[in-house]
Amino acid sequence: MESKILITGITGNVGSEVAKILIGMDQPVKGAARNITNIEKQYGGSIDYVKFDFEDPNTYDAALKDVSRIFLIRPPQIGDVKKYINPFIDRAKMRGIKHIVFLSIIGADKNPFVPHNKIEKHLKTSGIAYTFLRASFFMQNLSTFYKDIIKYQNDIFIPAGKGKTSFIDIRDIAEIAVKAFFDSTYRNNAYSLTGSEALDYFEVANIFTDVLGRKIIYSNPSSSEYKTRMKILGEEKEFIKVMANLYFAVRLGIAAVITDETRKLLRKPPITMMEFVRDYSNCWR
Ligand SMILES: NC(=O)c1ccc[n+]([C@@H]2O[C@H](COP(=O)([O-])OP(=O)(O)OC[C@H]3O[C@@H](n4cnc5c(N)ncnc54)[C@H](OP(=O)(O)O)[C@@H]3O)[C@@H](O)[C@H]2O)c1
């Protein structure tokens, strides 16, 4: 029987980068998401895929069939992980899954309020070998969620004050996730992954200005201005609250921590903000 790597969130930011690398290595992968039309659009018939919903346990067995390892993400809208993610881990254990690489968040081990903390704890006791990739803020938030505000209003509209962030490029996370599947030293280990520099959003705006050749500002909105704008844009109340709280933490300097782990694991310097903006520049033009 073929042993595949199941990639949850295969149409999302990090899942699609992990898939790209594994497909390039000719590794058998199985893609999972709720919307299989999106998987088909992205991958055509080149991979095995399955309709999968963490919130529907009836989809678990089909997802886990012929799978020995999992790249696990928690979809951002799932808060109740005890109800929707941990039972999937239990089913994975029952079906003999050997290793789960979990995309976590920096500081998750010390912060009981983030859902990733509960997932990590559950994975540790599951008996399945685990790797926790505790990532800092993604650079790609600027090319996805904030893309249009930057593109059309030339503004980085984020309520982070003067707080610095040790941004990481998801391409670096994906490369490390793939290494974790093939190198046994990653098993039952956790890594805090950041970029090599901590920048505030004034500095980020300057990089955008330099690369794009037009003025991009950081308007440094207050938390309540941010909440109002997000409400107008139609974002869910709970989501807005989570985002505002995250940026409150950034204001306090909590996101500024830099580790050397990304460079050590990649054996090369992490992608910088300048490189990221250059590589993705077309999306804001
Ligand atoms: N953004 C950051 O700066 C940052 C930093 C560190 C950690 N993280 C963590 O990264 C995770 C998100 O990863 P991402 O940005 O790669 O995700 P993403 O781009 O938001 O994509 C989510 C993926 O999950 C799938 N999905 C959504 N709901 C699902 C469900 N109920 N069942 C099964 N699949 C579902 C989506 O496809 P369908 O909609 O078709 O199902 C999609 O493929 C979060 O846990 C977040 O906390 C984010």
The ligand as an SDF file (V2000), in Angstrom:
LIG
                    3D

 48 52  0  0  0  0  0  0  0  0999 V2000
   -0.6950   34.2770    9.6570 N   0  0  0  0  0  0  0  0  0  0  0  0
    0.3360   34.2340   10.4890 C   0  0  0  0  0  0  0  0  0  0  0  0
    1.1150   35.1840   10.6110 O   0  0  0  0  0  0  0  0  0  0  0  0
    0.5650   32.9820   11.3080 C   0  0  0  0  0  0  0  0  0  0  0  0
    1.7360   32.8570   12.0680 C   0  0  0  0  0  0  0  0  0  0  0  0
    1.9540   31.6720   12.8020 C   0  0  0  0  0  0  0  0  0  0  0  0
    1.0190   30.6520   12.7770 C   0  0  0  0  0  0  0  0  0  0  0  0
   -0.1190   30.8080   12.0130 N   0  0  0  0  0  0  0  0  0  0  0  0
   -1.1060   29.7180   12.0100 C   0  0  0  0  0  0  0  0  0  0  0  0
   -1.1920   29.1600   10.7170 O   0  0  0  0  0  0  0  0  0  0  0  0
   -2.4690   28.5160   10.5940 C   0  0  0  0  0  0  0  0  0  0  0  0
   -3.0920   28.8690    9.2610 C   0  0  0  0  0  0  0  0  0  0  0  0
   -2.2790   28.4040    8.2100 O   0  0  0  0  0  0  0  0  0  0  0  0
   -2.4180   29.0230    6.7470 P   0  0  0  0  0  0  0  0  0  0  0  0
   -2.2400   30.5150    6.8220 O   0  0  0  0  0  0  0  0  0  0  0  0
   -1.5490   28.2280    5.8580 O   0  0  0  0  0  0  0  0  0  0  0  0
   -3.9650   28.7260    6.4550 O   0  0  0  0  0  0  0  0  0  0  0  0
   -4.9160   29.4600    5.4060 P   0  0  0  0  0  0  0  0  0  0  0  0
   -4.1200   30.0550    4.2900 O   0  0  0  0  0  0  0  0  0  0  0  0
   -5.8680   30.3170    6.1650 O   0  0  0  0  0  0  0  0  0  0  0  0
   -5.7180   28.2290    4.8000 O   0  0  0  0  0  0  0  0  0  0  0  0
   -6.5960   27.4230    5.5450 C   0  0  0  0  0  0  0  0  0  0  0  0
   -6.6720   26.0600    4.8470 C   0  0  0  0  0  0  0  0  0  0  0  0
   -7.4430   25.1830    5.6570 O   0  0  0  0  0  0  0  0  0  0  0  0
   -8.5880   24.7070    4.9250 C   0  0  0  0  0  0  0  0  0  0  0  0
   -9.7050   24.6550    5.8750 N   0  0  0  0  0  0  0  0  0  0  0  0
  -10.4150   25.6800    6.3910 C   0  0  0  0  0  0  0  0  0  0  0  0
  -11.3490   25.2120    7.2310 N   0  0  0  0  0  0  0  0  0  0  0  0
  -11.2300   23.8680    7.2480 C   0  0  0  0  0  0  0  0  0  0  0  0
  -11.9200   22.8280    7.9290 C   0  0  0  0  0  0  0  0  0  0  0  0
  -12.9500   23.0760    8.7480 N   0  0  0  0  0  0  0  0  0  0  0  0
  -11.5420   21.5520    7.7110 N   0  0  0  0  0  0  0  0  0  0  0  0
  -10.5140   21.2580    6.8640 C   0  0  0  0  0  0  0  0  0  0  0  0
   -9.8200   22.2020    6.1930 N   0  0  0  0  0  0  0  0  0  0  0  0
  -10.1750   23.4940    6.3870 C   0  0  0  0  0  0  0  0  0  0  0  0
   -8.7920   25.7320    3.8160 C   0  0  0  0  0  0  0  0  0  0  0  0
   -9.4470   25.1770    2.6900 O   0  0  0  0  0  0  0  0  0  0  0  0
  -11.0660   25.0580    2.6540 P   0  0  0  0  0  0  0  0  0  0  0  0
  -11.6000   26.3950    3.0620 O   0  0  0  0  0  0  0  0  0  0  0  0
  -11.3870   24.6300    1.2730 O   0  0  0  0  0  0  0  0  0  0  0  0
  -11.4100   23.9910    3.6600 O   0  0  0  0  0  0  0  0  0  0  0  0
   -7.3460   26.0940    3.4900 C   0  0  0  0  0  0  0  0  0  0  0  0
   -6.7630   25.1160    2.6680 O   0  0  0  0  0  0  0  0  0  0  0  0
   -3.3180   29.0010   11.7670 C   0  0  0  0  0  0  0  0  0  0  0  0
   -3.4210   28.0040   12.7440 O   0  0  0  0  0  0  0  0  0  0  0  0
   -2.5230   30.1880   12.2770 C   0  0  0  0  0  0  0  0  0  0  0  0
   -2.7510   30.4420   13.6330 O   0  0  0  0  0  0  0  0  0  0  0  0
   -0.3540   31.9340   11.2850 C   0  0  0  0  0  0  0  0  0  0  0  0
  1  2  1  0
  2  3  2  0
  2  4  1  0
  4  5  1  0
  4 48  2  0
  5  6  2  0
  6  7  1  0
  7  8  2  0
  8  9  1  0
  8 48  1  0
  9 10  1  0
  9 46  1  0
 10 11  1  0
 11 12  1  0
 11 44  1  0
 12 13  1  0
 13 14  1  0
 14 15  2  0
 14 16  1  0
 14 17  1  0
 17 18  1  0
 18 19  2  0
 18 20  1  0
 18 21  1  0
 21 22  1  0
 22 23  1  0
 23 24  1  0
 23 42  1  0
 24 25  1  0
 25 26  1  0
 25 36  1  0
 26 27  1  0
 26 35  1  0
 27 28  2  0
 28 29  1  0
 29 30  1  0
 29 35  2  0
 30 31  1  0
 30 32  2  0
 32 33  1  0
 33 34  2  0
 34 35  1  0
 36 37  1  0
 36 42  1  0
 37 38  1  0
 38 39  2  0
 38 40  1  0
 38 41  1  0
 42 43  1  0
 44 45  1  0
 44 46  1  0
 46 47  1  0
M  CHG  2   8   1  16  -1
M  END
$$$$
